[in-house]
């Protein structure tokens, strides 16, 4: 167990560290697996854009979804679909995400829905 002095010293060291939280944005693209952007899929093209822009990215495949552009998409128990709904999330500091938005809209705007939410991004 730490003494009171040791706990105070650790707390002072933490408070002396510079703040690493920055204002950021999260872009979320709701699309489907077979959506195309030129010669590649929207997923592949968006991940390449995220990598070149220095953004964190994640792709999540859903089992079922409804799209304003393409209707219902579902994974049936009888056969596995090859065109399931996909959520692509990109996160970065505000300037990075805003700089990538025109390209992101060009890639995914026709084949999906794009949302933006504010985020706090921890940068070390």
C-alpha positions as CSV (number, residue, x, y, z in Angstrom):
1,X,0.0,0.0,0.0
2,X,1.3,3.4,-0.9
3,X,1.9,6.1,1.7
4,X,0.1,9.4,1.5
5,X,3.3,11.1,0.3
6,X,3.7,8.6,-2.5
7,X,0.1,9.1,-3.6
8,X,0.5,12.9,-3.6
9,X,3.7,12.6,-5.6
10,X,2.1,10.4,-8.2
11,X,-0.9,12.8,-8.5
12,X,1.5,15.8,-8.8
13,X,3.4,14.0,-11.6
14,X,0.2,13.3,-13.5
15,X,-1.0,16.9,-13.2
16,X,2.4,18.1,-14.4
17,X,2.0,16.2,-17.7
18,X,0.8,18.3,-20.6
19,X,-2.8,17.8,-21.6
20,X,-3.0,15.4,-24.5
21,X,-6.7,15.7,-25.3
22,X,-7.6,17.5,-28.4
23,X,-10.9,18.4,-30.1
24,X,-11.7,16.0,-32.9
25,X,-14.4,14.6,-35.1
26,X,-15.7,11.2,-35.8
27,X,-17.0,10.5,-39.3
28,X,-19.2,7.5,-39.6
29,X,-20.1,6.0,-43.0
30,X,-23.1,3.7,-43.3
31,X,-22.8,1.7,-46.6
32,X,-22.6,-1.9,-47.8
33,X,-19.8,-4.3,-48.6
34,X,-20.2,-4.3,-52.4
35,X,-20.5,-0.5,-52.8
36,X,-17.9,0.6,-55.4
37,X,-15.7,3.7,-55.6
38,X,-14.0,3.4,-59.0
39,X,-12.0,0.1,-59.2
40,X,-12.1,-0.7,-55.4
41,X,-14.8,-1.0,-52.8
42,X,-15.9,2.0,-50.7
43,X,-14.4,0.2,-47.7
44,X,-11.0,-0.2,-49.3
45,X,-10.9,3.3,-50.7
46,X,-12.0,4.9,-47.4
47,X,-9.4,3.0,-45.5
48,X,-6.7,4.1,-47.9
49,X,-7.9,7.7,-47.5
50,X,-7.8,7.4,-43.7
51,X,-4.3,6.0,-43.8
52,X,-3.0,8.8,-46.0
53,X,-4.8,11.5,-43.9
54,X,-3.4,10.1,-40.6
55,X,-6.9,9.1,-39.3
56,X,-7.8,6.2,-37.1
57,X,-10.3,3.9,-38.8
58,X,-12.4,0.9,-38.0
59,X,-14.8,-1.2,-40.2
60,X,-17.7,-3.1,-38.6
61,X,-19.9,-5.5,-40.5
62,X,-23.5,-5.6,-39.5
63,X,-25.9,-8.6,-39.8
64,X,-28.9,-6.5,-40.8
65,X,-29.6,-2.9,-41.8
66,X,-31.9,-0.6,-43.7
67,X,-30.6,1.9,-46.2
68,X,-32.2,5.0,-47.7
69,X,-30.3,4.2,-50.9
70,X,-30.6,0.4,-51.2
71,X,-33.3,-1.0,-49.0
72,X,-33.0,-3.9,-46.5
73,X,-29.8,-5.9,-46.3
74,X,-29.7,-8.9,-44.1
75,X,-27.8,-12.1,-43.2
76,X,-30.2,-14.9,-43.6
77,X,-29.8,-18.2,-41.7
78,X,-30.0,-20.2,-44.9
79,X,-27.3,-18.4,-46.9
80,X,-24.6,-16.0,-46.1
81,X,-24.9,-12.7,-47.9
82,X,-22.0,-11.1,-49.6
83,X,-23.4,-7.6,-49.4
84,X,-24.0,-6.9,-45.8
85,X,-24.3,-3.4,-44.2
86,X,-20.9,-1.9,-43.1
87,X,-20.1,0.9,-40.7
88,X,-16.8,2.7,-41.3
89,X,-15.6,5.0,-38.5
90,X,-12.8,7.5,-39.0
91,X,-11.5,9.5,-36.0
92,X,-9.0,12.3,-35.8
93,X,-8.3,15.9,-34.8
94,X,-10.8,18.3,-36.3
95,X,-8.4,19.8,-38.9
96,X,-7.5,16.3,-40.2
97,X,-11.1,15.1,-40.6
98,X,-12.3,18.3,-42.1
99,X,-9.4,18.2,-44.7
100,X,-10.5,14.6,-45.6
101,X,-14.2,15.4,-45.9
102,X,-14.4,16.4,-49.6
103,X,-12.7,13.2,-50.6
104,X,-14.8,11.2,-48.2
105,X,-18.0,12.6,-49.6
106,X,-16.8,11.8,-53.1
107,X,-16.0,8.2,-52.1
108,X,-19.0,7.3,-50.0
109,X,-21.6,10.0,-50.4
110,X,-23.4,8.2,-53.3
111,X,-23.4,4.8,-51.7
112,X,-24.1,5.6,-48.1
113,X,-24.9,8.0,-45.3
114,X,-22.1,10.1,-43.7
115,X,-22.5,11.5,-40.1
116,X,-20.1,13.7,-38.1
117,X,-19.9,13.9,-34.4
118,X,-17.6,15.7,-32.1
119,X,-15.0,13.7,-30.3
120,X,-12.1,14.2,-27.8
121,X,-9.0,12.6,-29.2
122,X,-6.1,11.5,-27.0
123,X,-2.8,12.3,-28.8
124,X,0.5,11.3,-27.2
